Each structure stands twice: as C-alpha cells, then as structure tokens.
Amino acid sequence: MEVNEMLREQIFEIIKNQLEANDPPETKATLNRLKKEGFDDFRARQLIGQCVSIEIFDVIKNGKPFNEKRYVKNLKALPKEPFE
C-alpha cells in the first residue's frame, strides 16, 4: 500500500468517525450538501478530507490544537478549496 493511499484511508477514517459521532454536525451536513450538488460519496469525502488535512497539518507542524471554527468555516466553503 502506498503512503498516499494509507494517508487517505486515515483521513477517511477520521471523517467516518465524525459522521458516526455527528461531531461536528457540519461534517454530515457538508457531506449531504455536496452529494446534493452532484458529487459522488467518494469525491465529497475527498473534499472534506482537504479540510481535515489542514487541521492535521497545523496540529503536527505548528503544535496547535484542532481549530474547529476554521474547520467548520472551510467545510461550509466547499467545494471551494480551503486555503486557511
């Protein structure tokens, strides 16, 4: 298994856990919205994964805590790619 595939699986697992716990609820709302906009489930999760990746990067690289406010803001802006 390639590194990118392993990383994607881990990010998808985070998304799955958020959906199951409905925490934050914006993850599920975003998934549903993106699917209504025509994205298939896999692509919608990839888009959400971009937002997850930003938070993971900030935690690891900068030692900052998970920024839920920024995460939700980025979710709401999808499918526009998150830059923050």
HELIX and SHEET records of a PDB file:
HELIX    1   1 VAL A    3  ALA A   21  1                                  19    
HELIX    2   2 PRO A   25  LYS A   36  1                                  12    
HELIX    3   3 ASP A   41  ASN A   62  1                                  22    
HELIX    4   4 GLU A   68  ALA A   77  1                                  10    
END                                                                             
